[in-house]
């Protein structure tokens, strides 16, 4: 009966190791992913444009955007829909410092309490 315990312990250990290995997240895909047709030069150019987008403002930033630009921020998307303009037109107007007729409505409100 004493020989059974080491065998059971090994079995439990192997089961534990197998369950831990099974829970490991899938490997992160290589960048770029397999099947990507962009050349290394194109990827580098895209990285430069993306970085430049966050370094610039105004007309310089708008020049980096394509007219097929799609807005993903729900507040800006809603405002573009309400003003009946494209996502690009909304982005262009706001990037150049313009204001539309309606102010931006926050998605949530932060209440402030003052003491005194």
N, C-alpha and C positions, 0 to 999 in steps of 0.2 A: 504494500500500500504506500510505502514511502517513495517508491519509484514513480508513482502516478503523479505526485505533486509537481516535479520538474517538467513533466510532459504537459500537464495542464497549464503551468505557468508559461511555458514556451508557446502553447496554443493561444493563450490569452494575449500574450505580447504580440504575436504575429497578427492577431485580429485587430488589436489596437493600432498597430503600425499601418495596416491596410486601410482602416477607417480614416486615419489622419491623412494618408496619402490621397485617398479618394476625395477628401474635402479641399484639397489644395486648389486654388483658383487656376484657371487655364492660363497657359503662358501668354504673356503680352505679345501681340503680333509685332513683327519687325516693322520699322517705319522706313519707307512706305510699305503698305501691305502687299502681299503677293497679288499679282495681277495689275498693279498700278502701272500705267503707261507713261507717267511723267518721267522725264529724264532727270538726272541729278541736277543739271543746270536749271531746269524748270522749277524743281522743288526749292532750290536755293533762291530763285527769283521770287517765288511765292512767299517764302519766309521774309524776305526783305520788304515786300509790299505790306505784309501783315504787321511787321514791326513799325514800319513808317506810318501806318494808319494810326497807331497809338501815340506817335511822336508829334503829329501834325494836328492842326485845327483849321476850321474855316474852309475856304475854297481849295486849299491844298489837300485837305482830307477828302472833300467831295470828288476831286480829280482822281482819287484812287479807287472810288466805287464805280461799279458797273451799273448801267440803267436797269439791269435785271435784279438788282439788289433786293433781298428779302429781309424784312425786319422780323426779329424774333422776340423783341421786348413787347409784351402784351399791351402796355400802356401806350407806346408809340404806334403800334399797329392799330389799336382802336382809334386813336386820334387821326391817323391817316384815313381810315375808313369813314370816320365822321366828316372829314373835310373833303372826301371824295377825291383823294389824290393817291398816287402810287407810293409804295414804301420808299422808293428812291427820291421822289419829290419831297416827301416829309423829311427824310434824312438830309437832303440837300438844303432845304429851307432852314432847318434847325442848326445845321452845322455852320451855316453862314451867319448865324446870330439872329435870324428872323423869328417872328412869333406868328402863330396862326391865330385865328379869331378866338378860339376857345383855349383856355389855359389847360395845361396837363393836369389831369385828375389823378391823385395818388392812388395806388392800388390798395393801400391800407393807411390808416391814420394812427399817429402816435399821440396818445394823450399825455399832456404835461400837467403835473400838479404842482402848484406853488405853495410853499408853506410861509405863513407870516401874514 
